[in-house]
Amino acid sequence: MKTIIVLCMSVLAILPAPARAAEPDIARDVARLEQAYESLSDMQAVFSQQSSSGAVPVVQRASGRVYFKKKGKMLWQYETPEEQHIILDGTTLWVYLPDEKQAMKNNFATIPQHIVVDLFRGKMEILKKFKAAYALRAPDDTADQVVLELEPLEPDPMIASLVVRLDPRSYLVEQSSLTDALGNRTVLTFQDIRVDQGLSDSLFEFTPPRGVDVFEPPQL
């Protein structure tokens, strides 16, 4: 479950507190980020993921393809280090592990939602949830990306900060780096981003294959 929540919080990827005043340039760039995703019908990309613990200096790596479609549809296809599928059809979230012949079925409404899901739905007003600033960059960082750092206005154990690197032309997220309150960090990098390809709804449908054990966590 933790992996699911982190993914929904990281990606691409923003999911009440009054909005705080922001610098004009920050407000402009945040608005462009929101508008970039609001204007899309669907998106797909190759992704790589690096996860590290605040307590253990070990980096875990994974990669695959990710697909989004408006009306809350999402698919993460992990190819390495092992095959895994995370499918959201808009209401039901599935986690399918082919090698283990197991699948977990979740009511998505009961799972904490955050930045990527709401941002892609085009319904996110970032400055009502986050304080935005331009992130500090290393002296040798010469990339032309727009780099924003977002910090929640209210304490959130799942997210202490989120740094997003945006393509300066499309304002789509090319990399996100999420750090939680314990210092755990997840970095997602997106390449070969393609938008509005007419993805079929069937891509986001899942029926457990025969012989797969299905688990449903108890509803709270």
Backbone as ProteinMPNN parsed JSONL, in Angstrom:
{"seq_chain_A": "MKTIIVLCMSVLAILPAPARAAEPDIARDVARLEQAYESLSDMQAVFSQQSSSGAVPVVQRASGRVYFKKKGKMLWQYETPEEQHIILDGTTLWVYLPDEKQAMKNNFATIPQHIVVDLFRGKMEILKKFKAAYALRAPDDTADQVVLELEPLEPDPMIASLVVRLDPRSYLVEQSSLTDALGNRTVLTFQDIRVDQGLSDSLFEFTPPRGVDVFEPPQL", "coords_chain_A": {"N_chain_A": [[0.811, -1.194, 0.0], [1.973, 1.245, 0.754], [3.674, 1.752, -1.358], [1.824, 2.274, -3.366], [0.615, 4.643, -2.474], [2.801, 6.379, -2.438], [3.432, 6.471, -5.155], [1.146, 7.619, -6.209], [1.478, 10.07, -5.166], [3.862, 10.998, -6.218], [4.871, 11.129, -9.064], [4.66, 11.999, -12.525], [4.286, 13.773, -12.325], [-0.622, 16.79, -7.658], [-2.034, 17.25, -5.246], [-7.975, 22.249, 3.561], [-6.866, 25.255, 3.025], [-6.163, 28.723, 3.059], [-5.021, 30.434, 0.103], [-1.652, 31.493, -0.254], [0.152, 34.539, -0.759], [2.114, 34.822, -3.697], [5.215, 35.155, -5.486], [5.187, 37.054, -8.517], [6.384, 35.766, -10.817], [6.578, 33.137, -9.961], [3.862, 32.533, -9.549], [3.029, 32.727, -12.185], [4.457, 30.611, -13.44], [3.506, 28.393, -12.001], [0.812, 28.489, -12.735], [1.072, 27.932, -15.452], [1.978, 25.324, -15.34], [-0.296, 24.041, -14.22], [-2.168, 24.568, -16.272], [-1.011, 23.211, -18.394], [-1.485, 20.494, -17.881], [-4.227, 20.504, -17.589], [-5.095, 20.905, -20.164], [-4.666, 18.543, -21.51], [-5.712, 15.386, -22.928], [-4.795, 12.78, -22.767], [-1.779, 11.032, -21.736], [1.48, 9.611, -22.056], [4.507, 7.94, -21.094], [7.968, 6.957, -20.793], [9.365, 5.812, -17.797], [11.716, 6.166, -15.096], [12.635, 5.141, -11.855], [13.888, 6.028, -8.686], [14.382, 5.107, -5.409], [15.005, 5.913, -2.059], [15.896, 5.379, 1.355], [15.573, 7.294, 4.354], [17.006, 6.298, 6.419], [18.6, 4.171, 5.628], [21.334, 3.816, 3.497], [20.707, 2.935, 0.755], [19.87, 2.591, -2.609], [17.02, 1.956, -4.442], [16.052, 0.832, -7.611], [13.861, 1.183, -10.417], [11.897, 0.709, -13.408], [9.861, 1.487, -16.306], [6.781, 1.88, -18.107], [4.35, 4.51, -18.201], [0.946, 5.511, -18.173], [-1.627, 7.91, -18.601], [-5.022, 9.052, -18.445], [-7.707, 11.306, -18.924], [-10.404, 11.693, -16.554], [-9.562, 10.245, -14.418], [-7.954, 7.941, -14.971], [-5.307, 5.583, -14.957], [-2.179, 3.963, -15.495], [0.543, 2.11, -14.489], [3.2, 0.396, -15.673], [5.478, -1.627, -14.563], [8.602, -2.756, -15.528], [11.161, -3.464, -14.743], [12.591, -3.834, -11.462], [11.14, -6.152, -11.477], [8.206, -7.516, -13.014], [5.277, -5.605, -12.723], [2.006, -4.324, -12.3], [0.085, -1.452, -11.995], [-3.067, -0.377, -11.909], [-5.587, 1.933, -12.585], [-8.93, 2.456, -13.022], [-10.5, 4.616, -12.748], [-12.184, 4.34, -10.613], [-11.572, 1.944, -9.279], [-8.61, 0.608, -7.967], [-6.036, -1.421, -8.933], [-3.399, -3.62, -8.037], [-1.18, -5.628, -9.531], [0.708, -8.524, -9.502], [2.312, -10.424, -11.555], [4.271, -12.567, -11.45], [3.944, -13.568, -8.897], [1.384, -14.312, -8.953], [-0.717, -12.812, -7.848], [-3.113, -10.322, -6.916], [-4.155, -7.129, -5.818], [-7.067, -5.522, -4.837], [-8.456, -2.349, -4.645], [-10.611, 0.175, -3.34], [-10.514, 3.171, -4.81], [-11.347, 5.562, -3.717], [-10.843, 5.387, -1.033], [-8.162, 5.708, -0.7], [-5.438, 7.805, 0.062], [-5.144, 10.674, -1.909], [-3.061, 12.612, -4.082], [-0.656, 14.853, -5.428], [-0.061, 14.138, -8.28], [-2.296, 12.753, -9.38], [-4.55, 14.506, -9.005], [-3.541, 16.765, -10.286], [-3.259, 15.9, -12.953], [-5.9, 15.487, -13.556], [-6.679, 17.999, -13.997], [-7.764, 19.672, -12.101], [-6.515, 20.94, -10.065], [-5.56, 23.418, -7.807], [-2.721, 24.601, -7.136], [-1.49, 26.471, -5.396], [-3.236, 26.67, -3.304], [-2.747, 24.571, -1.755], [-0.032, 24.302, -1.48], [3.105, 25.915, -0.726], [5.002, 27.658, -2.995], [8.174, 27.864, -4.581], [11.191, 28.832, -6.338], [13.444, 26.253, -6.86], [16.613, 25.666, -5.274], [19.573, 25.403, -7.179], [22.261, 23.367, -8.256], [25.601, 24.594, -8.921], [26.618, 23.527, -11.291], [24.374, 22.84, -12.689], [23.017, 23.265, -15.566], [20.767, 22.938, -17.047], [17.875, 23.863, -18.972], [15.474, 23.687, -17.763], [12.494, 24.558, -15.893], [12.501, 24.785, -12.466], [10.742, 23.929, -9.717], [9.964, 24.13, -6.236], [7.809, 22.643, -3.986], [6.059, 22.972, -0.979], [3.963, 21.617, 1.487], [1.201, 23.479, 2.803], [0.013, 22.74, 5.118], [0.951, 20.449, 7.715], [2.1, 17.298, 6.551], [2.626, 13.963, 6.711], [3.323, 12.384, 4.564], [4.488, 13.933, 2.663], [7.089, 16.099, 2.663], [8.475, 17.809, 1.038], [8.379, 18.644, -2.454], [10.025, 18.557, -5.403], [9.883, 19.692, -8.663], [10.842, 19.324, -11.986], [10.425, 21.071, -14.882], [9.606, 20.94, -18.328], [10.593, 23.67, -20.258], [9.092, 24.52, -22.398], [6.713, 22.962, -22.816], [5.851, 22.726, -20.209], [5.363, 20.38, -18.903], [5.942, 17.796, -16.477], [9.183, 16.687, -16.157], [10.793, 15.544, -14.322], [10.337, 14.452, -10.984], [10.86, 14.885, -7.503], [10.275, 13.579, -4.535], [10.151, 14.017, -1.08], [9.547, 12.583, 2.057], [8.278, 12.989, 5.482], [10.018, 11.471, 6.975], [12.351, 11.494, 5.681], [12.592, 9.802, 3.536], [13.013, 9.292, 0.064], [11.759, 9.669, -3.237], [12.466, 9.566, -6.572], [11.331, 10.351, -9.725], [11.79, 10.046, -13.134], [10.899, 11.189, -16.332], [10.691, 10.26, -19.701], [10.535, 10.436, -23.33], [7.937, 11.554, -23.614], [4.614, 11.553, -24.55], [1.668, 13.049, -25.792], [-1.922, 13.198, -25.942], [-2.641, 10.934, -27.599], [-4.838, 9.448, -28.079], [-5.562, 7.311, -26.322], [-7.033, 4.193, -25.555], [-9.88, 3.379, -23.497], [-9.884, 0.773, -22.712], [-7.298, 0.105, -22.113], [-6.983, 0.692, -19.498], [-8.414, -1.097, -18.088], [-8.896, -3.972, -16.042], [-8.921, -7.417, -15.567], [-8.591, -10.027, -13.382], [-6.394, -12.643, -14.235], [-7.043, -16.157, -14.725], [-6.465, -18.245, -11.946], [-5.158, -16.407, -10.402], [-4.73, -15.056, -7.218], [-6.888, -12.931, -5.465], [-6.848, -10.129, -3.394], [-8.538, -8.105, -1.037], [-8.281, -5.258, 0.815], [-9.565, -4.557, 4.124], [-12.342, -2.334, 4.445], [-12.156, 0.868, 5.804]], "CA_chain_A": [[0.0, 0.0, 0.0], [2.809, 2.428, 0.804], [4.154, 2.007, -2.71], [0.727, 2.87, -4.123], [0.431, 6.019, -2.046], [3.949, 7.164, -2.887], [3.31, 6.673, -6.587], [0.092, 8.583, -6.469], [1.941, 11.364, -4.69], [5.133, 11.416, -6.815], [4.836, 11.276, -10.453], [4.614, 12.838, -13.088], [3.023, 14.41, -10.865], [-0.75, 17.779, -6.581], [-3.468, 17.304, -4.985], [-8.21, 23.541, 2.739], [-6.08, 26.342, 3.566], [-6.196, 29.842, 2.119], [-3.837, 30.581, -0.737], [-0.72, 32.511, 0.166], [0.66, 35.378, -1.84], [3.31, 34.267, -4.323], [5.879, 36.064, -6.393], [4.521, 37.026, -9.828], [6.938, 34.757, -11.703], [6.173, 31.828, -9.429], [2.44, 32.365, -9.864], [2.928, 32.48, -13.628], [4.937, 29.273, -13.775], [2.579, 27.425, -11.425], [-0.383, 28.502, -13.584], [1.392, 27.235, -16.699], [2.004, 23.901, -15.005], [-1.687, 23.594, -14.104], [-2.805, 24.638, -17.586], [-0.432, 22.192, -19.272], [-2.167, 19.223, -17.664], [-5.659, 20.696, -17.811], [-5.381, 20.894, -21.602], [-4.413, 17.225, -22.086], [-6.683, 14.299, -22.843], [-4.056, 11.62, -22.274], [-0.33, 11.179, -21.755], [2.243, 8.401, -21.785], [5.94, 8.215, -21.008], [8.887, 5.994, -20.185], [9.795, 6.358, -16.518], [12.667, 5.477, -14.233], [12.342, 5.482, -10.457], [14.906, 5.77, -7.683], [13.829, 5.268, -4.066], [16.009, 5.756, -1.017], [15.405, 5.538, 2.719], [16.299, 8.259, 5.147], [17.792, 5.59, 7.433], [19.508, 3.192, 5.027], [21.898, 4.386, 2.274], [20.554, 2.002, -0.357], [18.968, 3.118, -3.626], [16.296, 0.945, -5.209], [15.737, 1.357, -8.933], [12.82, 0.513, -11.179], [11.591, 1.422, -14.64], [8.741, 0.953, -17.07], [5.99, 2.86, -18.855], [3.189, 5.01, -17.47], [-0.107, 6.06, -19.021], [-2.703, 8.629, -17.927], [-6.12, 9.537, -19.276], [-8.644, 12.082, -18.134], [-11.431, 10.98, -15.783], [-8.96, 9.446, -13.359], [-7.435, 6.649, -15.416], [-3.857, 5.549, -14.8], [-1.552, 2.647, -15.597], [1.993, 2.017, -14.345], [3.693, -0.927, -16.047], [6.873, -1.813, -14.165], [9.299, -3.798, -16.281], [12.289, -3.854, -13.9], [13.353, -5.095, -11.419], [10.219, -7.254, -11.732], [6.972, -7.054, -13.638], [4.214, -5.2, -11.814], [1.043, -3.449, -12.954], [-0.793, -0.676, -11.13], [-4.106, 0.05, -12.848], [-6.717, 2.681, -12.035], [-9.923, 2.678, -14.072], [-11.297, 5.773, -12.354], [-12.785, 4.06, -9.313], [-10.912, 0.796, -8.664], [-7.167, 0.55, -8.135], [-5.5, -2.773, -8.881], [-1.959, -3.87, -8.058], [-1.078, -6.995, -10.044], [2.056, -9.081, -9.515], [2.19, -11.645, -12.359], [5.142, -13.654, -11.008], [3.412, -14.116, -7.654], [-0.013, -14.653, -9.23], [-1.5, -12.105, -6.848], [-3.622, -8.998, -7.261], [-4.841, -6.453, -4.729], [-8.136, -4.658, -5.332], [-8.719, -1.269, -3.704], [-11.524, 1.264, -3.687], [-9.608, 4.307, -4.885], [-11.843, 6.655, -2.888], [-10.341, 5.232, 0.336], [-6.712, 5.87, -0.718], [-5.042, 9.216, 0.009], [-4.76, 11.158, -3.229], [-2.173, 13.759, -3.958], [-0.309, 15.785, -6.483], [-0.114, 13.738, -9.684], [-3.644, 12.39, -9.802], [-5.383, 15.698, -9.133], [-2.963, 17.648, -11.292], [-3.587, 15.427, -14.29], [-7.333, 15.684, -13.769], [-6.895, 19.392, -14.35], [-8.62, 20.283, -11.085], [-5.675, 21.306, -8.938], [-5.08, 24.777, -7.577], [-1.532, 24.249, -6.372], [-1.167, 27.436, -4.354], [-4.149, 26.495, -2.173], [-2.241, 23.434, -0.979], [1.425, 24.323, -1.358], [3.938, 27.098, -0.893], [5.845, 27.398, -4.156], [9.37, 28.686, -4.733], [12.149, 28.254, -7.263], [14.364, 25.394, -6.12], [18.036, 25.942, -5.388], [20.189, 24.533, -8.172], [23.715, 23.227, -8.155], [26.307, 25.47, -9.866], [26.829, 22.87, -12.582], [23.081, 22.517, -13.277], [22.813, 24.214, -16.657], [19.556, 22.568, -17.785], [16.98, 25.0, -19.144], [14.198, 23.367, -17.14], [11.952, 25.348, -14.792], [12.561, 23.898, -11.308], [9.913, 24.455, -8.636], [9.875, 23.352, -5.001], [6.502, 22.79, -3.349], [5.976, 22.503, 0.395], [2.559, 21.691, 1.918], [0.868, 24.545, 3.745], [-0.315, 22.069, 6.363], [1.82, 19.28, 7.889], [1.696, 16.079, 5.859], [3.714, 12.999, 6.891], [3.672, 11.733, 3.309], [5.241, 14.813, 1.786], [7.738, 17.257, 3.27], [8.74, 18.704, -0.088], [8.319, 18.048, -3.784], [10.716, 19.358, -6.412], [9.506, 19.263, -10.011], [11.599, 19.927, -13.086], [9.444, 21.209, -15.951], [10.044, 21.32, -19.656], [10.285, 25.099, -20.359], [8.183, 24.772, -23.505], [5.408, 22.336, -22.578], [5.574, 22.792, -18.768], [5.089, 19.051, -18.371], [6.941, 17.363, -15.505], [10.189, 15.763, -16.663], [11.319, 14.83, -13.162], [9.813, 14.847, -9.68], [11.625, 14.35, -6.383], [9.418, 13.708, -3.366], [10.739, 13.64, 0.202], [8.525, 12.563, 3.103], [8.687, 13.516, 6.779], [11.07, 10.62, 7.524], [13.55, 11.608, 4.856], [12.564, 8.89, 2.397], [12.954, 10.071, -1.169], [11.435, 8.978, -4.482], [12.716, 10.398, -7.75], [10.769, 9.805, -10.956], [12.217, 10.759, -14.332], [10.036, 10.826, -17.453], [11.262, 10.49, -21.025], [9.661, 10.061, -24.446], [6.577, 11.95, -23.231], [3.707, 11.74, -25.681], [0.369, 13.507, -25.317], [-3.104, 13.164, -26.811], [-2.492, 9.861, -28.58], [-6.112, 8.737, -28.214], [-5.499, 6.047, -25.592], [-8.322, 3.531, -25.367], [-10.275, 3.094, -22.119], [-9.603, -0.633, -22.422], [-5.941, 0.02, -21.578], [-7.058, 0.899, -18.051], [-9.302, -2.11, -17.523], [-8.151, -5.142, -15.576], [-9.629, -8.601, -15.086], [-7.561, -10.959, -12.908], [-6.303, -13.905, -14.984], [-7.388, -17.372, -14.002], [-5.406, -18.728, -11.073], [-4.577, -15.308, -9.623], [-5.388, -14.775, -5.941], [-7.275, -11.53, -5.318], [-6.982, -9.688, -2.015], [-9.173, -6.814, -0.845], [-8.083, -4.802, 2.196], [-10.828, -4.179, 4.786], [-12.715, -0.937, 4.313], [-12.145, 1.59, 7.074]], "C_chain_A": [[0.858, 1.263, 0.0], [3.32, 2.785, -0.571], [3.086, 2.704, -3.536], [0.595, 4.34, -3.778], [1.567, 6.891, -2.545], [3.849, 7.447, -4.371], [2.266, 7.723, -6.908], [0.523, 9.979, -6.059], [3.08, 11.892, -5.538], [4.979, 11.859, -8.241], [4.807, 12.207, -10.902], [4.852, 13.204, -12.417], [3.777, 15.137, -11.002], [-2.206, 17.755, -6.155], [-3.734, 18.748, -4.628], [-7.482, 24.555, 3.483], [-6.104, 27.471, 2.56], [-4.904, 29.925, 1.313], [-2.953, 31.703, -0.196], [-0.242, 33.317, -1.037], [1.944, 34.771, -2.391], [3.935, 35.315, -5.23], [5.251, 35.949, -7.776], [5.048, 35.941, -10.751], [6.562, 33.351, -11.254], [4.722, 31.561, -9.782], [2.245, 32.059, -11.344], [3.334, 31.059, -13.982], [4.037, 28.183, -13.201], [1.315, 27.345, -12.281], [-0.123, 27.77, -14.895], [1.464, 25.721, -16.478], [0.586, 23.343, -14.925], [-2.359, 23.53, -15.468], [-2.29, 23.556, -18.528], [-1.177, 20.872, -19.125], [-3.669, 19.335, -17.876], [-6.021, 20.553, -19.276], [-5.233, 19.514, -22.236], [-5.614, 16.296, -21.973], [-6.023, 13.032, -22.326], [-2.561, 11.876, -22.406], [0.312, 9.826, -21.495], [3.722, 8.739, -21.796], [6.679, 6.975, -20.543], [9.338, 6.602, -18.862], [10.89, 5.507, -15.899], [12.455, 5.999, -12.826], [13.529, 5.117, -9.575], [14.309, 6.079, -6.316], [14.936, 5.026, -3.053], [15.382, 6.04, 0.338], [16.233, 6.573, 3.45], [17.211, 7.604, 6.153], [18.847, 4.668, 6.84], [20.019, 3.727, 3.69], [21.883, 3.409, 1.097], [19.529, 2.58, -1.329], [18.338, 1.954, -4.386], [15.854, 1.566, -6.528], [14.672, 0.514, -9.625], [12.556, 1.335, -12.436], [10.425, 0.755, -15.352], [8.068, 2.051, -17.875], [4.789, 3.253, -18.017], [2.224, 5.663, -18.453], [-1.145, 6.759, -18.133], [-3.788, 8.972, -18.94], [-7.094, 10.269, -18.371], [-9.763, 11.189, -17.583], [-10.79, 9.94, -14.878], [-8.46, 8.086, -13.759], [-5.897, 6.685, -15.413], [-3.355, 4.113, -14.897], [-0.044, 2.807, -15.472], [2.385, 0.583, -14.658], [5.18, -1.008, -15.699], [7.459, -2.988, -14.943], [10.501, -4.327, -15.512], [12.106, -3.222, -12.531], [12.471, -6.328, -11.588], [8.927, -6.679, -12.29], [5.909, -6.757, -12.578], [3.296, -4.23, -12.559], [0.192, -2.758, -11.891], [-1.802, 0.004, -12.038], [-5.219, 0.755, -12.102], [-7.688, 2.974, -13.168], [-10.801, 3.895, -13.797], [-11.916, 5.596, -10.986], [-12.065, 2.939, -8.566], [-9.424, 0.801, -8.988], [-6.695, -0.883, -7.931], [-3.974, -2.734, -8.824], [-1.78, -5.34, -8.397], [0.381, -7.405, -10.136], [2.019, -10.415, -10.263], [3.023, -12.813, -11.835], [4.626, -14.327, -9.74], [1.963, -14.558, -7.787], [-0.935, -14.076, -8.145], [-1.947, -10.756, -7.385], [-4.335, -8.422, -6.046], [-5.831, -5.466, -5.331], [-8.48, -3.63, -4.265], [-9.77, -0.319, -4.246], [-10.704, 2.541, -3.667], [-10.041, 5.466, -3.998], [-11.304, 6.582, -1.462], [-8.837, 5.456, 0.433], [-6.36, 7.351, -0.778], [-4.561, 9.609, -1.385], [-3.883, 12.391, -3.07], [-1.824, 14.311, -5.319], [-0.561, 15.293, -7.909], [-1.527, 13.49, -10.159], [-4.501, 13.625, -10.006], [-4.843, 16.67, -10.165], [-3.369, 17.201, -12.685], [-5.074, 15.551, -14.592], [-7.647, 17.117, -14.158], [-7.754, 20.13, -13.353], [-7.808, 20.819, -9.907], [-5.328, 22.786, -8.945], [-3.917, 24.654, -6.606], [-1.31, 25.183, -5.188], [-2.167, 27.437, -3.203], [-3.69, 25.365, -1.263], [-0.76, 23.562, -0.652], [1.992, 25.74, -1.397], [4.921, 26.775, -2.014], [7.015, 28.376, -4.183], [10.232, 28.053, -5.811], [13.19, 27.472, -6.465], [15.804, 25.86, -6.313], [18.661, 24.932, -6.349], [21.688, 24.514, -7.983], [24.394, 24.11, -9.2], [26.488, 24.847, -11.247], [25.528, 22.455, -13.262], [22.756, 23.574, -14.325], [21.575, 23.881, -17.492], [18.614, 23.77, -17.865], [15.605, 24.741, -18.536], [13.794, 24.416, -16.1], [11.87, 24.416, -13.589], [11.83, 24.555, -10.136], [9.989, 23.537, -7.423], [8.56, 23.673, -4.318], [6.546, 22.204, -1.953], [4.538, 22.645, 0.863], [2.332, 22.797, 2.936], [0.502, 23.976, 5.111], [0.56, 20.822, 6.491], [1.241, 18.031, 7.233], [2.826, 15.075, 5.982], [4.169, 12.351, 5.591], [4.484, 12.631, 2.382], [5.781, 16.005, 2.573], [8.057, 18.292, 2.194], [8.659, 17.928, -1.392], [8.978, 19.015, -4.755], [10.349, 18.81, -7.785], [10.318, 20.051, -11.033], [10.701, 19.89, -14.315], [10.113, 21.534, -17.277], [9.666, 22.79, -19.874], [9.342, 25.456, -21.497], [6.797, 24.206, -23.227], [4.921, 22.488, -21.148], [5.082, 21.462, -18.211], [6.243, 18.638, -17.455], [7.892, 16.361, -16.157], [10.855, 14.985, -15.537], [10.64, 15.352, -11.902], [10.65, 14.168, -8.604], [10.835, 14.626, -5.112], [10.145, 13.203, -2.134], [9.656, 13.671, 1.262], [9.114, 13.019, 4.428], [9.816, 12.7, 7.414], [12.363, 10.689, 6.713], [13.624, 10.616, 3.724], [12.33, 9.69, 1.118], [12.645, 9.18, -2.368], [11.606, 9.943, -5.64], [12.17, 9.673, -8.969], [11.217, 10.678, -12.119], [11.416, 10.25, -15.519], [10.713, 11.199, -18.767], [10.278, 10.015, -22.085], [8.198, 10.351, -24.103], [5.754, 12.202, -24.485], [2.326, 12.088, -25.144], [-0.693, 13.353, -26.408], [-2.948, 12.172, -27.96], [-3.772, 9.06, -28.774], [-6.108, 7.389, -27.526], [-6.887, 5.488, -25.339], [-8.605, 3.297, -23.887], [-9.921, 1.663, -21.727], [-8.196, -0.827, -21.853], [-5.95, 0.07, -20.057], [-8.051, -0.049, -17.381], [-8.489, -3.319, -17.116], [-9.111, -6.211, -15.089], [-8.588, -9.605, -14.64], [-7.545, -12.238, -13.738], [-6.685, -15.09, -14.101], [-6.195, -17.856, -13.185], [-4.75, -17.654, -10.232], [-5.393, -15.102, -8.353], [-5.636, -13.286, -5.814], [-7.483, -11.197, -3.846], [-7.633, -8.307, -1.989], [-8.974, -6.379, 0.583], [-9.412, -4.406, 2.806], [-11.082, -2.693, 4.637], [-12.769, -0.279, 5.68], [-13.425, 2.385, 7.246]], "O_chain_A": [[0.523, 2.241, -0.668], [3.4, 3.96, -0.929], [3.386, 3.611, -4.313], [0.478, 5.187, -4.663], [1.341, 8.005, -3.02], [4.151, 8.558, -4.807], [2.466, 8.593, -7.756], [-0.015, 10.967, -6.558], [3.277, 13.106, -5.598], [4.974, 13.068, -8.472], [4.873, 13.279, -10.3], [5.833, 12.948, -11.719], [3.777, 16.163, -10.322], [-3.222, 18.186, -6.699], [-4.876, 19.115, -4.351], [-7.618, 24.563, 4.706], [-6.07, 27.233, 1.353], [-3.835, 29.537, 1.784], [-3.449, 32.733, 0.261], [-0.237, 32.838, -2.171], [2.769, 34.262, -1.632], [3.266, 36.243, -5.682], [4.826, 34.864, -8.172], [4.261, 35.257, -11.406], [6.264, 32.484, -12.076], [4.388, 30.479, -10.264], [1.405, 31.239, -11.713], [2.638, 30.379, -14.736], [3.827, 27.156, -13.846], [0.802, 26.253, -12.526], [-0.999, 27.065, -15.396], [1.055, 24.94, -17.338], [0.299, 22.291, -15.497], [-3.039, 22.554, -15.785], [-3.037, 23.044, -19.362], [-1.47, 20.205, -20.118], [-4.314, 18.373, -18.294], [-7.129, 20.128, -19.604], [-5.632, 19.324, -23.385], [-6.421, 16.403, -21.05], [-6.615, 12.293, -21.539], [-2.13, 12.805, -23.089], [-0.254, 8.991, -20.79], [4.142, 9.708, -22.429], [6.087, 6.059, -19.973], [9.661, 7.788, -18.81], [10.983, 4.303, -16.138], [12.132, 7.171, -12.634], [14.102, 4.035, -9.702], [13.794, 7.173, -6.087], [15.703, 4.069, -3.164], [14.454, 6.841, 0.451], [17.431, 6.718, 3.208], [18.101, 8.258, 6.698], [19.873, 4.409, 7.469], [19.211, 4.063, 2.824], [22.926, 3.1, 0.521], [18.449, 3.006, -0.921], [19.036, 1.082, -4.904], [15.344, 2.686, -6.558], [14.597, -0.701, -9.44], [12.937, 2.502, -12.522], [10.051, -0.378, -15.049], [8.705, 3.026, -18.275], [4.27, 2.459, -17.232], [2.636, 6.284, -19.433], [-1.494, 6.267, -17.06], [-3.518, 9.157, -20.127], [-7.283, 9.906, -17.21], [-10.018, 10.092, -18.081], [-11.377, 8.895, -14.597], [-8.531, 7.15, -12.962], [-5.279, 7.675, -15.807], [-4.012, 3.175, -14.445], [0.578, 3.539, -16.242], [1.947, -0.344, -13.977], [6.03, -0.52, -16.444], [6.874, -4.07, -15.0], [10.829, -5.509, -15.613], [11.507, -2.15, -12.443], [12.979, -7.426, -11.815], [8.599, -5.513, -12.068], [5.677, -7.551, -11.666], [3.761, -3.414, -13.354], [-0.351, -3.408, -10.998], [-1.44, 0.862, -12.844], [-5.736, 0.244, -11.108], [-7.343, 3.641, -14.144], [-11.743, 4.164, -14.542], [-12.15, 6.571, -10.273], [-11.961, 2.985, -7.341], [-9.029, 0.976, -10.141], [-6.929, -1.48, -6.881], [-3.34, -1.912, -9.486], [-2.19, -6.207, -7.625], [1.191, -6.725, -10.767], [1.719, -11.442, -9.655], [2.53, -13.939, -11.781], [4.846, -15.52, -9.535], [1.384, -15.11, -6.852], [-1.805, -14.764, -7.609], [-1.263, -10.13, -8.194], [-5.035, -9.138, -5.33], [-5.488, -4.68, -6.214], [-8.762, -3.984, -3.12], [-9.822, -0.041, -5.444], [-10.242, 2.955, -2.604], [-9.208, 6.265, -3.571], [-11.301, 7.586, -0.751], [-8.28, 5.403, 1.529], [-6.927, 8.082, -1.59], [-3.687, 8.962, -1.962], [-3.952, 13.108, -2.072], [-2.622, 14.238, -6.254], [-1.225, 15.989, -8.678], [-1.918, 13.964, -11.226], [-5.117, 13.785, -11.06], [-5.621, 17.333, -10.852], [-3.776, 18.02, -13.51], [-5.466, 15.702, -15.75], [-8.757, 17.417, -14.598], [-8.41, 21.11, -13.706], [-8.374, 21.119, -8.856], [-4.867, 23.331, -9.948], [-4.115, 24.608, -5.392], [-0.976, 24.729, -4.094], [-1.96, 28.144, -2.217], [-4.18, 25.217, -0.143], [-0.285, 22.998, 0.335], [1.427, 26.638, -2.022], [5.59, 25.743, -1.985], [6.87, 29.553, -3.854], [10.043, 26.889, -6.164], [13.75, 27.989, -5.498], [16.169, 26.379, -7.368], [18.316, 23.751, -6.33], [22.301, 25.511, -7.601], [23.82, 24.351, -10.262], [26.508, 25.554, -12.255], [25.56, 21.79, -14.298], [22.272, 24.657, -13.992], [21.362, 24.488, -18.542], [18.56, 24.59, -16.949], [14.67, 25.505, -18.775], [14.647, 25.075, -15.504], [11.236, 23.364, -13.672], [12.246, 25.599, -9.634], [10.068, 22.316, -7.562], [8.235, 24.84, -4.096], [7.011, 21.081, -1.755], [3.937, 23.7, 0.658], [3.16, 23.027, 3.817], [0.66, 24.642, 6.134], [0.882, 20.196, 5.482], [0.048, 17.748, 7.347], [3.896, 15.298, 5.416], [5.28, 11.824, 5.518], [5.097, 12.152, 1.428], [5.013, 16.819, 3.087], [7.924, 19.496, 2.414], [8.847, 16.712, -1.423], [8.538, 20.154, -4.906], [10.485, 17.614, -8.042], [10.456, 21.271, -10.946], [10.265, 18.822, -14.744], [11.067, 22.31, -17.333], [8.499, 23.134, -19.688], [8.844, 26.58, -21.555], [5.803, 24.913, -23.39], [3.722, 22.394, -20.887], [4.45, 21.428, -17.155], [7.379, 19.077, -17.638], [7.464, 15.317, -16.649], [11.41, 13.908, -15.756], [10.398, 16.552, -11.77], [11.091, 13.03, -8.765], [10.739, 15.769, -4.667], [10.692, 12.1, -2.134], [8.923, 14.653, 1.374], [10.286, 13.387, 4.506], [10.501, 13.198, 8.308], [13.344, 10.016, 7.031], [14.624, 10.582, 3.006], [11.549, 10.641, 1.099], [13.191, 8.085, -2.502], [10.976, 10.999, -5.686], [12.51, 8.515, -9.216], [11.047, 11.897, -12.095], [11.263, 9.043, -15.705], [11.236, 12.302, -18.925], [9.322, 9.296, -21.793], [7.33, 9.497, -24.282], [6.151, 12.967, -25.365], [1.865, 11.502, -24.165], [-0.404, 13.374, -27.604], [-3.102, 12.522, -29.13], [-3.793, 8.099, -29.544], [-6.602, 6.411, -28.088], [-7.804, 6.216, -24.958], [-7.685, 3.046, -23.108], [-9.687, 1.375, -20.553], [-7.936, -1.825, -21.181], [-5.04, -0.442, -19.404], [-8.473, 0.177, -16.247], [-7.501, -3.657, -17.768], [-10.007, -5.936, -14.291], [-7.76, -10.011, -15.455], [-8.593, -12.856, -13.925], [-6.645, -15.006, -12.874], [-5.063, -17.875, -13.667], [-3.87, -17.956, -9.426], [-6.617, -14.986, -8.413], [-4.735, -12.472, -6.021], [-8.206, -11.898, -3.138], [-7.321, -7.448, -2.814], [-9.447, -7.056, 1.496], [-10.306, -3.959, 2.087], [-10.154, -1.885, 4.696], [-13.368, -0.82, 6.609], [-13.601, 3.061, 8.259]]}, "name": "protein", "num_of_chains": 1, "seq": "MKTIIVLCMSVLAILPAPARAAEPDIARDVARLEQAYESLSDMQAVFSQQSSSGAVPVVQRASGRVYFKKKGKMLWQYETPEEQHIILDGTTLWVYLPDEKQAMKNNFATIPQHIVVDLFRGKMEILKKFKAAYALRAPDDTADQVVLELEPLEPDPMIASLVVRLDPRSYLVEQSSLTDALGNRTVLTFQDIRVDQGLSDSLFEFTPPRGVDVFEPPQL"}
